[in-house]
Amino acid sequence: MYVINLRHTCALAEIDDALEAHRAFLTRYFEAGVFVMAGPKLPCEGGIIIASGIERARLDAIIAKDPFAQQHLAHYDVTEFKATRLAPGWSLPTPEA
């Protein structure tokens, strides 16, 4: 699993201009089963995406397709981790085959 930490590198007005395209990007990869959770940081200085079931090189290629990345509106820090404990009612994603 990966935690993708986006940090805006521009004014919020520029983020707002690209937000619809960024949301479409998120939808595409939620539907593909790559992203399992996402949302803005509070205060809104960026966002967090949780990704699972994917190799790092493929994830990096996907991140490069984000309109925020293509327009140089955000910096991305990616941390890989292995989830071993969960709260009741949650389940671990299955590993990529």
N, C-alpha and C positions, 0 to 999 in steps of 0.2 A: 504494500500500500504506500501511497505517497500523500504528503501534505504539500500543496502548492500554495505558497504565500505570495500574493500579488501586492506590490507596493506602487501606487500611482507616482508617476514621475512628471506630472504636468498639472495644469489647473483643472478643477472639476468641470468647467465648461467644455473642455476638450474630451473628457471622459463621457460626459452626457451626450456629445455628438456621436460617439462610437458605441454607446451602450446597447442600442437595439441590435447591432451586428454582433457584439460580444454575447448578448443573451442568446442569439441564434446559434452561435458557436457552442455555448454551453448545452443547449438543447440537443444539438447533434450528437455530442459525446455522452450525454446522459442516455439518450436513446440507444447508443452503441454499447452501453454498459461499462464505459470507461470511467466516467465521473459518477460518484455515489453521493456526494454532498457538496454544496457550494453556497456561498453567501458573502455579503459585504462585511468588512470590519466596521466596528463602531468605536470611535467616529469613522466616517467613510474616508479612509486613506488608502484603501485597497480592498482585497478580498481574499478568501480562502477557498480552495477547491481540494476535495479528497478524491483521489483516483485509485483504482484497484484493478488487478488482473491484467497487467500490461508490463512490458519490458521498458526500461528507462529510455532507451534510444527511441522507441516508438512514442513514448510520452513526450519526449523533447520535440519530436517532429510535430505532434499535435499542438503543443503549446505555441510553436512557431506560427501556427495557422490562426491563432487568436487575433482578432482585429486590434486589440490593445497592444499585442506584441508587434504586429506588422506596422502599426503607426507609432511605435516607440512611446506608448503612453503608460507602460507599466514595466517594472522589473520583477522577475520571477525567481524565487528561491524554492527549490524542490528538496524535500527531505523524505527519504525512504524509511519506512519502519515496518516492523512485523507486529501486527495486532495479536495479542495473546490473551487478553481479558476484555470482557464486555459486560455492560450492565444487563440485567434481566430484560428480555424482550428484544434485544439486538442480536444480529447474527453476522458472522464473518462472511465476507464474499468468498466464493470458491476461487481457487487459483486458476490462472489461465492455463488452458490445455496445451 
